[in-house]
């Protein structure tokens, strides 16, 4: 067996790992790179392997850094099936369509400028036809069912508790009479997150490929501390008529926040101030959440059966049109505006930041991971002037960070996951983290399990097993 790492190796985005056994090649995830534009562009135009040589894809979850290059795979001649949970299939449908649309409009915008300078046209990585070509290959599977991928290759999906439909993927490959089991975590969630069940205990494996987004740190904030912080913020917002701007990914994060804020209102801890979800994508994703109650935890299921729609309330408003979104700019607080993108790299949240950031009454609440070189990271780092649409803009609004709401396992959760695998795997590959995070988690695993061979793979490297 051979495993090669073509993305999310010593970095967090572009998850793509190829497992080769016998004559079969399967791809675990097929994500887009994000980050510095030129570098991401180069990595997104070449997959790193021959698309036609891949027999099947197994997709851990719908986030674009795991699924976003699937249409490019179809465009380059992949003709196999894509195995995923049904909820992931429905979410990926929405997200890939949106990704194609964003690329087309981004390219049109850049090309308008480039043409004036006599430069060559940029092309999107793929278009809506490529998206349809790949979504037509989606094959939905249920959690825990073992299914054949190829004659000597079986697989099963196990709830990862990260976003709706997310899974850790187990591959069982038989060659020359012996079977090797590989477990790929995808992104791991945490216990007691809103909506979702806790991550399922890991099945036994010989080789583990584990994420390490928070490989060197703990989510130190308790649930109670986060609730208290939200309570104080909302009280401040009511007193100062503040806008609370929350950059959040439209899929997963936004729905978590809605559930969390609703619970705080119900507990009487915060006033039911108007909450605007400013994202057509979030509305479509929320519809997918509604269609998949089989993925809910007991508490959310109870809300669904006793109180109706868990994502609605009289003070929650879903904003879709551009005109409605623009009206929010002139709205006076107190209110909460939740908009994408989660790291402030694009999307409607940039317009809200532009209008709100220079007023000291306002609040920017950061609830998710902020990668290097993003505007979100600059806000977290406390920059007093930040670039918005390329214009240096003074920041007077206060920035408040919530550490306790992450959808990713922290260092202790990741170590507990490795510990729970019985018997202990022989080999562990640490992926999906900035280099520092991955190396730190790898060192901790080595200390705890000296017999495990722990590797932080280099991008593009291949490992014989
Ligand atoms: Zn994810």
Boltz pocket constraint, residues with backbone or C-beta under 6 A from the ligand:
constraints:
  - pocket:
      binder: B
      contacts: [[A, 61], [A, 63], [A, 162], [A, 187]]
      max_distance: 6.0
